[in-house]
Amino acid sequence: MLPRTLLTGPSLADAALLGHVERGREWPLLVWAPGPGVRMVSSAVLGGGIGERQWVVNAQVPPGYARLDPVAHLRDLAAGAGLDGAGVGLMTAASVADRRHAADGGAQALVTAGIGVRGWAAVPGAGSVAAPRPGTINIIVSLPVPLTDAALVNAVATATEAKVQALVELGADASGTPTDAVCVAAPSPAAGAGSPVESFAGPRSLWGARLARAVHRATRAACAGQPTP
């Protein structure tokens, strides 16, 4: 049985694997709790946007998840894991136990992936509800330096580019899945221990390049089902 509560350290490598029950079955819950003094940008259903956040949960849920209250559900899961304050909540039908971690020069990435439903972002016709097979790539990034709002957004774009590069290299013929999500965390300027606030996070900037390499390695390993090289 997976543990119910376990707080984690500031490194993404310290993310804990807990458990929660849904439909009478136990499912994994990945928890990272860097604590106060961290700003995050995310596309997550809970805690999305830009702001101070203290934790991230990545909850594995049953395929065909049909609850209409995902925000309340994620809040309950976070509270059950002993987390309080503001945080980010992600969901996926893919295995979060098979997460992959990679680091490059202080930049870290933690990726869970299912690519059963995948394709290219720009396709003819209107959007539709996702198919029932697991298909979500959730990317969590941690940087040790403060970023401006613009650089935080830039970091999301860089992480997405690195994800697409990994998929193409694996021959996945896709830019992602319909439900991919990204979360980038960095110290708030006040908690940055005097570090200059970075204005850029594109793939050729210092921290953007490190972020891209970490995301690329972790995504490629997660999608290939192999340990990170």
N, C-alpha and C positions, 0 to 999 in steps of 0.2 A: 504494500500500500504506500502511495506517495505521501510525504508529509503535508500537513495542512498550513503551517505557518513557519516561515524562515526568512528573516531579513538578510539582505545581501550587502556587499560592499560596493565601493565606487567603480570598480572595474567591471566592464561587461563580461569578462571571463568569470566573474563571481555570480552571475545570474543563477538563481535557484530554480529547481524544478519541483513544484508543489503539485497538489491535486485538488480537483473539485468534482462534484457529482452533477451529472446532467442526464436525464432520461434513465435514471437508475443505474448508470454506469460511471465509473471514475475516469476522468479525463485529465491530462497534464495541464499545468498552468506555469508558464515561465515568468519569473519575477526578477526585475532589476530595480534596486532601490538605492540610487546614489545619494539621496538625502537632499537637504536644502541647498540653496545657492546655485541651482542649475536652471538654465533656460532651455526650453525645447521647442522645436517646430515639428508639427506632425499633421498628417492627413487622417489621423485616427478618428473613429466615431466618438470616443471619449477623450477629452483633453486636446482636441485638435486645435490648430492655429499656433500662435506664438505666445509663450508666457512661462512663468516660473512653474516648474513641475518637480515633484520629488520622487516619482517612481514610474515604472512602465510595467504593465502586465500584457502578456501575449497568451491568450486563452485558446486552447484547442477545444472546439465544439463539434458536435456530431454533424456529419454530412447532411445537407438539407435543413440546417438550422432555421427554425421558423418562428422563434420568439420575436415579438414586436417591441420589446423593451431592451435592446442591447446596451444602452447607456446605463440603465438601472442595473442590469445583470452584471456588467463589468464593475460597477461600483460595489455591488455586493461581493463579488469575487475578491476585489482588492481589500475590502474590509475583513473578509474571512482570512486573508493572508496576513493580517496585522498591519496593513498600510492605512495611513490617514493623510489628510491634506490633498492637494491637487496632484493629479497624475495623468498618465496616458494609458488608454486601454485599446489593445488590438485583439482581433479575433481571426481564427483560421480553422479550416477543416483539415489542414495538413498537420503532420506530426511536429509538435514543438519539442519533443524529446530529441529529435534528430537535428537540433540546431547546430549551426557551424559558426565558429568565432575566428576572426582574423585580425591582425594588428599590423600597422605600418607606421613607424616613427612617432608613436603616440596616438595615432588615430586608430579606433577600434570599430569593428562591425560585427553584429550578431544577426544571423539570417536564418529564418525558417522558410521552407519552400515546399510547395506542391505545384506541379505544372501539368496536372491532368486536364485543366481547362486553360488554354493559352491561345494567343493569337497576336496580331498586329494591332496597334492602337487605332490607326486610321483604316476603317473598312467601310464599304458602302452600306447604306441603310441605317435605320434607327437602332439604338441600343436595346438590349433585352436583358431579362433576368439571367443570372449566371446558371450554368448547367450543374448537375448534382455531384460530379466528381471533384475531389479536392483540388483546388487551384488557387493558391494565394502565396505570394512572396512577401513576407514581412521583413523589413530591414530596420534595424536599430543601430544608430551610429553614435559614438561618443568621441568628442574632441576635447583636448585639455586646455584649449585657449578660448577666450570670449570671442563671439562673433556679433557683428551688427545684424539688425533685422534682415537687411538685404543679403548679407552673407549666409545667414541661416537658410533663406529661400534658395540661394545659389547652391548651397550644400545639398538640398533635396534634389535639385536638378542634376548635380554631379553624381549623386548616389544612383539616380535613375539611369543615367547614361552608363554607369559601370555595370549595373544589373543587365541592361540590354546587351552590352558587350559580352558578358558571360554567357547569356542565352544563345547569342549568335555563334559564339565559339563552340558551344556544345551541340550545335546543329538543331536547336529547338524550333527554328523558323517562327519566331515570335518576339515581340517586344516586352511581353509580360503576360499577366493574367488580368481578368476584369476587376479583381478585388485587391490588388497589391496596395500596400501601405508603407509609409516611410516615417521614421522618427529620428531626428537629429538632436543631440544634447550637447551643450557646451556650458562652461561656467558663466554665471552672470558677471557683468563687468565689476560689480562690487566685490564679488568673491574670487576674482581672477588673480589674486595675489600680485597685483601690479603689472600683469601681462598686458601688452597693448591689445586693444580690441581689433580683431582682424576684419577688414572690409571686403575681402574676396574669398570665395571658396570654389571657384571654377576649377576645372581639371588641370590647369597649368599653374595655378597658384600653389604655394607651398603646402597648405593644409588641405586644399581641395585634391591635390595629386595624391597625398597620403590617404585621404578618405576614399578616393576612387580605387586605389589599389587594394585597400582592405575590403571594401564592399565587393569588388570583383572577385577576389579570392574566396570570400565567404559564400557569395552567391553561387559561384561555380561549383564549389564543394557541396553546398546544400542541394543544388539541383541535380548534381551527378550522383548524390548519395554516397560520397566518399569523404574521408577525413580531409580537413584543410591541409594542403601541402605546406 
